[in-house]
Amino acid sequence: AMCEPLVNRLLVKRMTVAQALKEMNFVLVARFFLTTFPTNMLKFPVFEVINRAMAFSGLSPSLSGTISGFFFCTIMLPVTNYRFQKSMNPDWKIQPSLLYQAYVPTVARDIIYGWARGLVGGLFQDLFAPEEFTHKAMVFGLTIWASCIISSPCNEWRGYTLQPADRKLEFAKYFKPQNYARSTGIGSTIMGVALMIGMLVTPSAEAAFGYLKENHALAMEITLPVGLLILLIQLCR
């Protein structure tokens, strides 16, 4: 919720980090949290389920990753574009015509990402041979980072396609090396670190949810303030 509005401004509006931060404030981030939380609960599990299912297909990691990327994009692009529009404008209303906007560059990006993740993941496993859980999480994060870098040209193509028609930059002005390095470097690092941390906290999260299932009173004490916070964010609209 904090990083995605920043990254999307670097990608589409070609802002500097300082310029993007000037457009952001607590209310925008808080409102976008109501979008990013439920959509993350859809997007990331769907990709991991597809990826896991393809692991049993008997195909090579790179080919199964390619198929995973195609199915993930085709199924989840409306959610991806909804998130994008909300990150740029919290007051955006759903327009069905925009839910499959930039399909070709996005499906190309996700196919290359899936292929790269399957290929690079195997290479990094052989190279680093991690045994401890922490090291496995670090290699996983590094795999995600490298896969994002490899698929980044199509992500730039997607950003170029998503520009508003009235403020669209010319091709030569949009595709500048410093803009590419800024948006790709920051976006890939955020993704790699986020999923690495997600893997690291999963055992603790599972234990915590298991404890709360057995202690309903404590669960209610935690849920009530969260519900009030969400209501407060809604009122800020």
C-alpha atoms as one frame of an Amber mdcrd trajectory, in Angstrom:
protein
   0.000   0.000   0.000   2.942   2.340   0.575   5.202   1.187  -2.262   2.869
   0.441  -5.166   1.605   4.022  -5.677   5.242   5.124  -5.648   6.380   2.487
  -8.162   3.441   3.128 -10.508   4.280   6.833 -10.610   7.878   6.008 -11.471
   6.724   3.576 -14.161   3.869   5.436 -15.847   4.340   9.116 -15.054   8.149
   8.853 -15.232   8.525  10.870 -12.053  11.594  10.966  -9.873  11.313   9.444
  -6.410  11.041  12.921  -4.855   8.271  13.946  -7.254   6.331  10.726  -6.594
   6.608  11.150  -2.829   5.169  14.671  -3.089   1.970  13.227  -4.572   1.598
  10.716  -1.759   0.193  11.162   1.729  -1.155   9.055   4.583  -4.772   9.254
   3.443  -3.883   7.994  -0.058  -1.865   5.103   1.367  -4.569   4.238   3.917
  -7.286   4.243   1.272  -5.196   2.171  -1.109  -4.613  -0.370   1.673  -8.313
  -1.253   1.388  -7.593  -2.171  -2.240  -4.173  -3.778  -1.952  -4.983  -6.063
   0.992  -7.932  -7.998  -0.507  -6.418  -8.052  -4.005  -3.131  -9.395  -2.630
  -5.166 -12.156  -0.992  -6.271 -13.058  -4.523  -3.202 -12.406  -6.681  -0.345
 -14.008  -4.799  -2.136 -17.235  -3.769  -3.470 -17.703  -7.318   0.030 -17.494
  -8.812   1.492 -19.817  -6.192  -1.342 -22.357  -6.672  -0.853 -22.306 -10.459
   2.923 -22.529 -10.015   2.596 -25.424  -7.567   0.145 -27.273  -9.826   2.530
 -26.930 -12.774   5.303 -28.431 -10.629   3.478 -31.765 -10.857   3.069 -31.542
 -14.645   6.407 -33.132 -15.424   7.367 -30.180 -17.637  10.666 -28.350 -17.315
  10.702 -25.482 -14.777  11.045 -22.862 -17.514   8.159 -24.270 -19.599   5.870
 -24.720 -16.607   6.705 -21.170 -15.544   5.782 -19.916 -19.005   2.386 -21.624
 -18.820   1.882 -20.338 -15.262   2.545 -16.773 -16.399   0.004 -17.019 -19.220
  -2.786 -18.397 -17.055  -2.046 -16.044 -14.170  -2.186 -12.937 -16.354  -5.302
 -14.026 -18.215  -7.162 -14.804 -14.986  -5.933 -11.939 -12.817  -5.385  -9.011
 -15.206  -8.686  -7.333 -14.208  -7.487  -7.373 -10.581  -4.047  -6.086 -11.602
  -5.516  -3.203 -13.608  -8.036  -2.391 -10.892  -5.158  -2.088  -8.402  -3.181
   0.051 -10.808  -6.042   2.502 -11.382  -6.755   2.736  -7.643  -3.080   3.367
  -6.876  -3.090   6.319  -9.276  -6.535   7.649  -8.345  -8.320   6.373  -5.202
 -11.629   7.781  -6.510 -11.465   5.774  -9.753 -14.698   3.992 -10.626 -14.650
   0.611 -12.337 -14.701   0.824 -16.121 -15.027  -2.656 -17.695 -13.226  -1.495
 -20.845 -10.058  -0.839 -18.825  -9.944  -4.127 -16.909  -8.118  -5.899 -19.752
  -6.115  -2.849 -20.777  -2.506  -3.560 -21.837  -3.164  -7.308 -22.071  -0.421
  -8.085 -24.608   2.498  -6.426 -22.749   1.228  -7.743 -19.416   0.852 -11.344
 -20.570   4.294 -11.106 -22.208   5.736  -9.804 -18.935   4.112 -12.539 -16.847
   5.118 -15.296 -19.275   8.741 -14.134 -19.238   8.600 -13.719 -15.445   7.238
 -17.253 -15.009   9.841 -18.674 -17.389  12.652 -16.750 -15.689  11.494 -17.746
 -12.212  11.548 -21.426 -13.172  14.935 -21.145 -14.860  16.679 -18.838 -12.398
  15.209 -20.612  -9.373  16.863 -23.873 -10.416  20.161 -22.167 -11.184  20.233
 -20.371  -7.832  19.330 -23.563  -5.966  22.282 -25.326  -7.579  24.584 -22.335
  -7.105  23.829 -21.531  -3.457  22.449 -24.913  -2.254  20.632 -23.328   0.715
  19.915 -25.643   3.646  18.695 -23.358   6.427  15.218 -21.853   6.161  16.535
 -18.279   6.291  18.950 -18.966   3.444  16.158 -20.556   1.384  14.064 -17.411
   1.875  16.977 -15.227   0.769  17.512 -17.323  -2.374  13.760 -17.145  -3.059
  13.840 -13.346  -2.776  16.886 -13.184  -5.037  15.075 -15.379  -7.576  12.076
 -13.032  -7.584  14.344  -9.989  -7.962  16.216 -11.509 -10.901  12.975 -12.649
 -12.574  11.554  -9.128 -12.312  14.716  -7.712 -13.886  14.564 -10.209 -16.762
  10.885  -9.474 -17.475  11.254  -5.718 -16.952  11.318  -4.678 -20.661   7.732
  -5.907 -20.990   6.824  -4.145 -17.743   8.121  -0.916 -19.278   6.027  -1.649
 -22.355   3.021  -2.100 -20.091   3.718   1.225 -18.372   3.993   2.973 -21.734
   0.633   1.489 -22.795  -1.082   2.545 -19.558  -0.251   6.245 -19.925  -3.285
   8.565 -20.003  -3.990   9.630 -23.579  -3.928  13.329 -22.713  -0.503  13.114
 -21.017   1.188  10.402 -23.064   4.925  10.818 -23.523   6.555  10.153 -26.855
   8.368   6.843 -27.250  11.859   8.374 -27.216  11.071  10.501 -24.170   9.473
   7.649 -22.233  12.170   5.036 -22.796  15.188   6.740 -21.264  17.869   4.604
 -19.555  17.666   6.524 -16.259  13.869   6.147 -16.134  14.143   2.438 -16.881
  16.840   1.874 -14.276  14.895   3.801 -11.616  11.502   2.126 -12.065  12.902
  -1.370 -12.659  15.496  -1.254  -9.892  13.114  -0.006  -7.226  10.161  -2.142
  -8.334  12.207  -5.367  -8.538  13.841  -4.774  -5.173  10.502  -4.136  -3.473
   9.037  -7.330  -4.941  12.028  -9.474  -4.000  12.250  -8.146  -0.439   8.474
  -8.368   0.074   8.210 -12.025  -0.954  11.355 -12.955   0.968   9.901 -11.420
   4.135   6.574 -13.098   3.375   8.307 -16.487   3.290  10.186 -15.729   6.512
   7.083 -14.754   8.494   4.848 -17.561   7.197   5.702 -20.086   9.978   5.098
 -17.441  12.662   1.883 -16.322  10.992   0.613 -19.908  10.804   1.396 -20.419
  14.490  -0.299 -17.135  15.429  -3.476 -17.917  13.475  -3.543 -21.403  14.963
  -3.347 -19.903  18.459  -6.107 -17.390  17.720  -8.381 -20.171  16.446  -8.147
 -21.747  19.878  -8.512 -18.436  21.776 -11.603 -16.722  20.410 -11.711 -13.974
  23.033  -8.203 -12.790  22.159  -9.035 -13.011  18.461 -12.016 -10.699  19.004
  -9.875  -8.230  20.958  -7.516  -8.025  17.988 -10.205  -8.037  15.278 -12.288
  -5.226  16.792  -9.574  -2.510  16.614  -8.703  -3.598  13.077 -12.365  -3.299
  12.090 -12.566   0.158  13.649  -9.409   1.219  11.789 -10.898   0.076   8.480
 -14.106   1.978   9.267 -12.067   5.087  10.062 -10.221   4.799   6.739 -13.553
   4.462   4.955 -14.808   7.630   6.633 -11.696   9.467   5.449 -12.972   9.062
   1.891
